[in-house]
Amino acid sequence: MLGLVQDRPLLISSLIEYASLYHGDVEIVSRSVEGPIHRTNYREVNQRAKKLAQALGRLGVQPGERIGTLAWNGYRHVEIYFGVSGMGCVCHTINPRLFPEQIAYIVNHAEDSYILVDLTFVPLVEALADHLPNVKGFIVMTDEAHMPDSKLDRLICYETLIGAEDGDYAWPDFDENTASSLCYTSGTTGNPKGVLYSNRSTVLHSFCVCTNDGLGVCNQDSILPVVPMFHANAWGIPYAAAMSGAKMVMPGAAMDGQSIYELMEAEGVTLSAGVPTVWLMLLGYVKEKGLKFSTMTRTVIGGSAAPRSMIEAFVNDYGVNVVHAWGMTEMSPLGTTGNLLKKHQDLSEAEKIDIRLKQGRAVYGVDLKIVDDEGTELPRDGKAFGRLLVRGPWITSGYFKGEGGQVIDEDMWFDTGDVATLDPDGYMQITDRSKDVIKSGGEWISSIDVENEAVGCPGIVEAAVIAVPHPKWDERPLVIAVKEPGHSVTREDVIHHLEKTLAKWQLPDDVVFVDELPHTATGKLLKTKLRDEYQNYKLPTA
């Protein structure tokens, strides 16, 4: 027997339509690429998204076509999110930080028919245009006054394009499983692979982001997504903000500490979200200037593990609650959040930070388990560690066009490539990527643990830890670190600092100092490059 309830499709267009109707005057504030601060609201965004859908239809775009974006976080990008998916097409956000060859590959692989481009990236598409034969046009996200001089004959002005439409457009109904957006993995090895989200998966993910045990986005918030809209759909924040009616503050291209801080203070930001590298710049700026946060009460840190020193600075020095979160592009991306339980309220701050250091508990909708190399499930005792598997209604069932082959097992489990522990309360902690774990004398050493402790050493800004071959122990850890300007920290200083928290067998055999570390297009440490550079490095203990 089936229930007697209405069967309405879960569509992305319903989010912006709801926001327009019930939170129409709530602001979306952007630092524009042209320069000035721009202000709009959900009502205007909904209307302009409809005009975009009309305009694309007039260009001959059909449902299911992929429409690319090369853009920062801004109001026009928000309009594209809703306009493209709302009309039944696929919004393909392209990471401009990828190598040009990778960008050309994914545009051609996705078969994008049009690409919407911020002014910043016009030179990039000029350089790539001859390698993108299937792209019919590049729509520059600006007005006529700021249109660039270009030799490209396929440039279209965004404001002129949508300005020709009347906005008298009804969002169409279609199957909720219709593809809505496409994000490619960063492709540190091999070609990037596409993760194709649906309207249904995106709306369900938005519900999760809005829950208190998710990211807690609500209409009382002014949220600043530092995480780019080309990184796993900005962790779903634009959709969740529309669902809840939260004010959005978009940073544009200015991601330095001063610019982020000024926006936070000017717009009453209560919640922000980003990767650790961005927070290092922000914390460095506020510390240098002796500043405090007037309104920000919580921040979400994801993308890579947050060092203890960073969490302590936010919590103890600035009164900002840290939600340590974890997920993947393949997971839309939210998988776990590090919210504390009621039974933790009487713990000391140090004990609470011990818990916050973990990546958190699974949100409703996501199943987690850890298994050994034979696939046997391991206990949730906080000690056993194994391969982390996930499944759920917003987790990929396969890559676009079948790249990578079969990626889930017969029970729908997806192998994340992470090695993790699960404790009795359900808190998950990534101990490493399976390819980054250091296997030394029969023991496993977490490169992430050593990195996080090394960053806590006075005078160290950033650190990476890789395995280096050793004749006796098979592999041993090598720390590659960046000094804070003006500090004369030494190898002995770093090892002495690590001795306070790490077992003797976990200590690195050497420390190397460099001017900067390589990063992937998503801001993560590029350890493949480091392993190549130091593959013949001779440790002093070898």
LOLUMVEX-876816 format. One record per residue: residue in one letter; x, y, z of N, C-alpha, C in turn. Coordinates in steps of 0.05 Angstrom, whole numbers, plus 5000, padded with zeros to 4 digits. Layout:
<recs>
AXYZXYZXYZ...
</recs>
This chain:
<recs>
M501749765000500050005000501850255000L501150444983502650684981501250904997G502751105006501551325021500051515002L498251655014496651844999497852125002V500052174989501452434989502052514961Q502252774957502752874931505652814922D505952754897508552694886509552934870R510953114884512053354871515053314868P516153374844519053324840520653524856L522953424866524853594880526653724860L526053984853527554124832529054364844I531354424833532954644841531454914837S529754924816528255174812526355234835S525455034849523655074872525155224894L527755204896529255334917529255644913I529955724888530056014883527256134882E525255974873522556074873521556114901Y522155934919521455964948522856204960A525456234954526956454965525856724955S525056724930523856974919521257044932L519656844938516956894949517056954978Y518756824994518656845023521056995035H523157035019525457185028526457375006G524557484991525257634967527057864971D526858004994528458244999531058185013V531657935019534257855031536557905011E538658025021540758115003542657894994I543757924970546057774961548057994953V550258014968552258224966554758104953S555758234933558158134919560258354915R562758264919564958434909565258364879S564458554862564358494834567158494822V567458354799569958354785570658624774E568558784767568959054757569959244779G569559164805570659334826568659384849P566459524844564659604865563259374879I562259424903560559244917557759254904H556659024897554059004884552058884902R549658994902547458894920545058814903T544058574908541558484896540058324917N537958184910536458024929535357784915Y534057604931533057354919530957404898R529257604902527157654882528357734855E530457904856531757984831533357754819V534657604835536157374825534257174811N531957124823530056944810529157044783Q528557304782527657424757529857414736R532357484743534557484724535257194716A535057004734535456724727533456634706K531056724708528956654688529656784661K530657034662531457164637533757014624L535656914641537856754630536756504617A534856364629533756124618532356194591Q530956414590529656494565531856544543A533956684551536056764532537456514521L538056324539539456084529537555924511G534955924517533055794500532955924472R533156194472533156334447535656284430L537856214444540356134430540255854420G538055714426537755434417538655224436V539255294461540055104480537754924488Q538254664488536154464493536654334521P534454234533534854094559536953874558G538553864579540653664580543353764570E543353994556545954094547547554194571R550154174568551954274589552754564583I552454734603553255014601555455064621G557855134612560155174629560255444642T561655454665562255714677565255724684L566455954681569156014690568856274706A568256254732567356494746567956464776W568256704789568556724817565856714831N565856734858563356744873562157024870G559857044857558557294853555757254845Y554257474845551357454840550557344813R552157404792551557294766551956994766H553956894780554456614782552056474796V550956604816548656504830546256484810E545956694794543756684774544156454755I546556404747547156184729546555914742Y547255874767546655634782543755554778F541955754784539055704784537955714755G538855894738537755914712538255674694V540755574695541455354678540155094688S540455034713539154784724536154804723G535055044728532155074728530855024702M532255074680531055024653531454734644G532854574660533254294653535854234640C537754434641540454394631542354324654V544854294647546854214667548954444670C549154544695551054754701553754624707H555654674689558254554691560254754701T560854754727562754944739565654844734I567255014721569954944713571955084731N573754934741575855044759577955184743P578155454744580155594728582955554737R583355424760586055384770587255124760L585754974745586854734732588854824710F590554634702592254684680590554734655P591454914637589854964613589154714597E591054524596590454274581588154124594Q588054134621585853994635583154134631I583254404630580754554625579754484597A581554484577580654414550579554124550Y580853944564579853674565577053654576I576553784599573953744611571753894596V572354124584570354264567569554084544N571453964531570853794509569553534518H570453424540569253184551566353224559A565753454571563053524579561353604555E562653684533561253774509559654034516D560854214529559554474536558854614510S556354714508555554864484556155164487Y555955274511556655544517558155554543I559855754546561355794571560956084580L560056114605559756384617562256454632V563456684626566156744634566257014649D567457014673568057274686570357414671L570457674674572457834660575257734665T575757644689578457544696579457334677F577557164667578356924653578056954623V577457194613577357234584579957164570P582357244581584857164568585256864568L584156724588584356434589582856304566V580356404561578756284539579856364512E581056604511582356684485584556484479A586156404499588356224494587355944487L584955874498583955594494582055564472A580955784461578755774442579155584419D581555584408582155414385582055114392H582255054418582154774426579354694436L577354874433574654824442572754844418P572954664399571454694374568354684377N567454554398564554514401563154734416V564754924428563455144443562455344423K559855404425558555584406559055874412G559555934438559956214445560856244474F562156464479563156534506561556774516I560056744537558356954547559857094570V560657344566562257484585560457604606M560957544631559157624653559657914662T558858094645559158384650557158534633D557358804634555558964617557259074593E555859214576557159314551559459504557A559159664579561259854586563859724593H563759474602566259334611566959104592M565659074570566358864551569258904541P570858684542573658714534574058724504D576158844496577058834468578258554464S577258414445578058134441577958064411K579757884403579757784376577657564372L576657464394574657244392572157344379D571157184361568657264347566157124360R566656994382564456854395563756974422L564457224427563857354453561057474453I559657424475556857534479556857674506C555557904507555358054532552957944549Y553557864573551557744591549157934595E549758184603547558374609545858434585T547158464562545658514537543958264530L545058034534543657784528541057754544I541357784571538957744587537157994587G538358224581536758474580534658474558A535058304538533158284516530658114523E530657994547528457814555526657954575D524157864576522157994594521857854621G523057614624522857474649520157344654D518357354634515757224637516156924630Y517056774650517956504645517156334669A515956104664515255924686517255694686W518355644709520255424711518855164704P520055014686518754764677518854544698D516954364697517054124713518253894697F519953734710521053504697521853304718D522853074711523652864729525852974748E525452934774527353034794530152904791N530252674778532852544774534452664750T533252864737534652994715537253124725A539353084709541953194716541753504719S543153604740543053894745545654034744S547853904752550454034752552653834750L554953924740557153744734559753864745C561053714763563653804774565753594768Y568053674759570253484754572153484778T573153244783575253214804577753364795S579453424813581753594807583753454789G583653184788585353044769588353064774T589153014799592053024806593552804792T592152584786593352364770591252294749G592252274724590452214702588552454696N586652404677584852614670582652654692P581752904695579552944714577052784706K575452704726573052554721570652714730G568452694715566052854721564152724740V563152874759561152784778558552934771L556552784764554052894754551852884775Y551153114785549053134806546353154793S544253084809541453114799540053324815N537753414805536053594820535353474847R534553224847533753094872536053084892S538352994883540652974901541453244913T541153454897541953724906539953834926V537453784922535453884941535653734967L536053464966536453314990538953405005H541053444991543553545003543053815017S541453985005540854245016539454225043F537454045044536153995070538253935092C540153765084542153675103543953915112V544754085093546454315100545054495119C542354515117540854705134540354595162T540654335167540054225193542254325213N541454335239543354415259545754235261D545353975255547553785256548953765229G547953925209549453955184551254205187L550654415172552154665174550454875188G547854815193546154995209545555255195V545355255168544655495153541755565158C541155815165538455905170538056195162N535556285164534956565155536156775172Q537156705196538556895213541356945205D542356785186545256795179545756995157S548257105159549557235136551957065130I551956925108553956715103555756805081L558356765086560456835066561756575057P561056475034562456235024565056305011V567256265026569956305014570556074995V569455845001569855614983568755694956P570255664935569355754908566955594898M565355734882563055604869563855404849F566455394842567455184824568654954839H568354944866569254714882566754574893A565954364880563654204891561254384897N560654564878558254744882558354894908A560754994915561155154940559955004964W560354744964559454574986556454584989G555054654968552054664968550954914982I552655104989551655335004549755514988P550155574963548255734949545355624948Y545155354946542555224947541355234975A542955174995542055175023541255465031A542755665022542055935029539356015018A538855934993536155984981533955834996M534555585003532555425018531755555044S533755675058533355785084532856085085G533456225063533156515062535456655075A537856535076540156665088541356875070K542357095081543757285066546457165056M547157225031549757125021551557355015V554157325023556157535017558357395001M558657484976560357354957562957504953P565257374957567857524958569057584931G567957474909569257524883572057414882A573857564869576557464865578357534888A577557704907579257804928579057604952M581057434954581057224974583157264996D584457494996586557545016585257605043G586857585064585757615091584357885096Q585558105086584358365090581658395076S581558305052579058325036576758165049I577457915057575457745070574457875096Y576357965112575658085138573858335134E574558505116573058745112570158685103L569758485086567058395078565558285102M566858125118565658005142564558225160E566158425165565358635184563258815172A563558885147561659065134558858945130E558758685126556158555120555158385143G556258405166555158255189555257955186V557357855175557557565169557557405195T555857205197555657035221556956755216L557056675191557956405184559656425158S561856285158563456265134564455985130A565555925107566355655100568655665080G570755515085573055505067575155305075V577255295060579455105065581555235083P583155075096585155175115586955395105T587855375079589655575069588555855070V585955875065584656145066584656245095W583956065113583856155142586556225153L588656105142591356185151591856475144M590956555120591356835112589657025129L587156945134585357105150586357135179L587056915191588056925219590657085221G592357055200594857205200594357505199Y592257585184591657875181590457985207V588557845219587257955243589257955266K591057755267593057755288594957985285E595858035260597758245255596658525262K594058555256592758815260591458845288G591458635304590158645330587158665329L585958535310583058555305581458335318K578858365319576958155328574658135308F573157925310570757895294568357995309S566858175297564558305310562158125310T561657985287559157835284559557535278M561857465268562257185260562457005284T560656805286560556635309561356345302R561456275277562256005270563355995242T565155805237566355765211566555465205V566255405180566555125171569255095157I570754895166573354845154573254565141G573854555116573854305101575954315079G575854105062577754095040580353945047S581353995071583653845082583553875112A585053715127584853715156585753985167A584254075187584954325201586954275223P589154415224591054385246589854475272R590754345294589854415321590254715326S592554825318593155105324591155285311M590055215288588055375274585455375290I584555135298582055115313582355255339E584655235353585055365378584955675375A586155775353586056055348583256165345F581656025328578856115324577256105350V577455875364575855835388576756005411N579355985418580356105442580956405439D582056485416582856765413580656945402Y578756825387576756995373573856915379G573456705394570756625402569056525378V570356405359568956305335568855995336N566455885336566055605337566955485310V568455265311569455135287567854875282V566754855258565554605250567454485229H568754275238570654125221568953935204A569053965178567353805160568953645140W567753445129569153275110567153185088G568153165064566653065042568353055017M567053004995568552984969566753084947T567953154925566453224901564453004895E565252754899563552524893561252504913M561152674934559152654954557452914956S557653084937556053324934556653574950P558253604970560353414979559953325008L557853415022557853375052557553085060G559353005078559252725089559152725119T560852885132560852895161561253175171T560353235195560753495208561653445237G563353615247564553585273563053725295N560453735294558853855316559053685341L559153825364559353685389556653575398L556653365415554253255426553653385453K551153355462550353475487552153385510K552953135509554553025532557353145532H558153305512560753425511560753705524Q558453815532558354095539559954155565D560353955581561854015606564853945604L565753865580568553815576570154075577S572754045582574554275580574854365551E575754605546576154695519578154525504A580254435518582254265505580954005497E579253885514577953635507575953675484K574653905483572853955461574353975434I576754105436578354125412579353855403D579953675421580653405414578553275396I575953335402573753225387573553375360R573853635361573553795337575753735316L578053625326580153555307579353325289K577453165297576452945280574553065259Q574152915238572553025216569553015222G568752895244565952905252564352655247R561752685253559852465251558352485224A557452255214555952255189553352405192V552752575173550152705172548052505163Y545552555170543452375161543352355131G543252105121543252065092545851945082V547951965099550551855091551251615109D551851385097552751155112555751145110L557151075132560051045132560750775143K562950665133564150435147567150425139I568750285155571550245148571949945145V573649875126574149585120577149545117D577949295120580749225116581149165086D583549075079584149025051582548805038E581348625055579748415045576748485044G576148735053573348825052571748765077T573048665098571748595123571348855139E568948895149568349145164569849135191L571049355198572649385222571049515245P571849465270570349575293570449885295R568349995306568150285311569150335339D571750305343572950335370574850565372G575150715350576950945350579850865347K580450605344583150515342583750385315A581950205308582250065282581950265259F583750245240583450425217583550255191G581950345172581750205147580650385125R580150275102579150425079576350525086L575850775080573250905086571350875062L569050755067567050715046564550875053V563150975033560751145037558651065017R556151125025553951105006551651295016G549851364997547751545004546451674980P544251814984542651924961543952154947W546152264957547552474941550452404936I550952144936553652044930553751904903T555851954888556051864860555651564858S554351484836554151204829556051134806G557351334795559251294773560051564761Y562251564747563151814735561951854707F561752114699560552194674561852044651K560151934634560951784610562351524617G562051434642563151174650566151174655E567351414657570251424662570851294689G573051154690573851024715572550754720G570650674702569350424705567450404728Q567050164738565150114761566450214787V565250414800566450534823564950474849I562750324847561350244872561049944871D560849814895560449534895557549454894E556949194897554249104893552349214914D553349314937551749424958551849734957M552749844936552750134931554950284946W556850144958558950284973561050394954F561850644959563950784944566450814961D568650724950571250744965572351024961T572651164984573451444983576451484977G578051274981580951294979582251395004D580651455025581651545051581951305070V583851335088584151145110583251285135A581451155151580251295173579651115197T578951235219577951095243575051195248L573551025262570851105271570751035301D569951225317569751175346566951095354P566551005379563950915388561651115385D562251375386560251585382559851655353G561251515335560851565307562651775295Y564451885311566352085299568451945282M568652055258570651945239573052125238Q575451995236577852155233579552035211I580152215191581852135169584652115180T585851875176588651845184590551905161D589451865136591051925113589451855088R590551945065589651835040591151565038S589851365026591151105024593851115010K594151304991596651324977598751494992D597951625014599751805028600751695055V599451475065600151365090603051265089I604551295111607351215111607550945126K608650745112608850475123611750435132S612150435158614850435170615050205190G616750015183617349795201614849645210G612949605192610449465199608349645212E609049895218607050075230606250285209W603850385212602850605194603050865209I604251065195604451335206602751525189S600951665202599251855188600752105181S601052165155602352415147600752655156I598152625157596352855165596952925195D597252715212597752775240600352925244V602452835229605052965232604953255221E603553285198603253555187601853745206N599653655217598153835235599753915259E601353735270603053795293605353985285A606453935261608654105251607754395247V605254435237604254705233603954855260G603654705281603354825308606054925319C608254855306610854945315611255235309P612055395329612455685325614455735302G613555905283615355965260614755805235I612855615237612155455213609455545203V609255615177606755705165605255465153E606655285140605455065126607454835125A606354585125608154355124606854125109A608453975096607653725082609453505092V608253265094609853035103609452815082I611652705073611652485053613352265063A612952025051614651795056617151805039V619451745051621951725036623051445041P624051315020625151045024627351025045H627250805060629350765081630250475080P632850415081633850145077632949955099K632450055123631749875145628749875150W627450105150624650135158622750145135D623750105111622050125086621450415079E620050555097619450845092619650995119R620451245117620551415140619451695132P618351845152617152105145619252325141L618752495121620352735116618452975117V619153165134617553415136618753615116I616953735100617753955082616154195090A617454405100616154615114616754895102V614855075106615155355099615355525124K617455685126617855845150616156105148E615256195172613956455173616056665169P615456875153617457085148618657195173G621257215174622557335197623357135219H622456885216623056685236625456515228S627056435247629456275242629155995254V626755885252626355615263628155415249T629155215264630955015253629754735253R631154555240630354275240630054175268E631954235286631754135313629354255328D628654505322626354625335623754475327V623554405302621154265293620953985306I623153835306623153565317622653585347H623853775361623353805390620453865395H619254025378616354085381614653835378L615353675358613853425352614153215374E616453225388616953025409614853055432K613553285434611653325455609053165451T608453105426605852985420605952725404L608252665392608452425375610252215389A609551965383611351745392613951755377K616051645389618751665378618751545349W617351325345617451195318615851355297Q614251555306612751725288614251975280L616452035294617852285289619252275262P619252505248620652515222623652475224D624852355204627652315204629152565195D627752755182629053005174626953215168V627853465167626153695161627553855139V626053915118627154075096625454335095F626754565091625354815089625354915060V622955005051622655105024621155375024D621255515002619855775001616855744999E615955534985613155484982612655194975L610155104981609454824975607554824951P607654614935605854594912603054514921H601054624908598254554914596754474889T594654314894592854244872591054484865A589454454845587554664837585454714858T585054534876583154574898584454644924G586954714923588354824947589554614965K589454354957590654144974593554114967L595054014986597953964981598253764958L600053834940600553654917602853474923K602153254937604253074946605452904924T604052874903605252724880607652864870K607553124868609853284859612153264879L611453284905613553274926614852994926R613252784922614452514922616352484898D615652604876617452594852620052744858E619752984870622153144875624053024895Y622952884915624552784937624852474937Q624352354914624452064912627251954917N629252114912632052024916633352154940Y631652284957632752424980633952225000K636352285009637652105028637252215057L635952065073635452135101638052105117P638452275137640852245154640951985169T638651845172638651585186639051355168A639051405141639151185122641951055122
</recs>
